[in-house]
């Protein structure tokens, strides 16, 4: 069985139970600006992309002024719910366990640096991660830049690293970086969609994700 030296996690929908909050914030921003309101499926599909990429996918004809207004309204809606966001049950002790075993941990997320730092500090998780990358620091998913930068910082080869995520954007980013991927279907993208992207493995629950990872470190 293959063993990994490092595990890089996506954030929203993989570690944090935030999919519904993000979908609601995207729909609320569209509603505020009288833009076409995406379905839940459409809004969930863009989770994991940078905010700019997500907005252009949802409203392709958006101009620069609308983009600025949309970003502001999205942040407002999201921050109203931010205090109630929680990690999936069992995630915090799981991360602490991996850290205690000497596993190198990282994050590659479509969140902004400001947003991720706020979450890490609120949840007191910053000490567990060796390095993190956000979509406003490198090209967004599925571009491999975030993973490639983390590989360089970890001084590890692609075959020594596992990417865990809940969207096809995570799977494609991992493939583009030559990294194995574990897809989880309890987040933004449904199991069938994830399976069509051909991840290294696919699991349906947080418990199954944890068991799969622990067996391979």
Buried (B, 14 or more C-beta within 10 A) or exposed (E): EEEBBBBBBBBBBBBBBBBBBBBBBBBBBBEBBEBEBBEEEBBBBBBBBBBBBBBBBBBEEBEEEBBEBBBEBBBEBBEEBBEEBEBBEEBBEBBEBBBEEEBBBBBBBBBBBEBBBBBBEEBEBEEBBBBBBBBBBBBBBBBBBBBBBBBEBBEBEBEBBBBBBBBBBBBBBBBBBBBBBBBBBBBBBEBEBBBEBEBBBBBEEBBBBBEBBEEBB
